[in-house]
Amino acid sequence: YNVDPVRCQADVDALLKGLTDNGLARRHHEALV
């Protein structure tokens, strides 16, 4: 089973971006409350 390194990196980047976006959105929401 071989994972395409480029695709794997893209998946990791997308995952990290999603987590970062969620964290920022949550922090922003708490700041508004």
VENMOQUI-V248535 format. One record per pair of residues at least 4 apart in sequence whose C-alpha atoms are under 6 Angstrom apart, sorted by the first residue. I is the first residue (numbers start at 1). GAP is how many residues later the second one is. Records with the same first field share a line. If there is no record, write none. Layout:
# VENMOQUI-V248535
I: GAP + GAP
This chain:
# VENMOQUI-V248535
4: 4
13: 4
17: 4
21: 4
24: 4
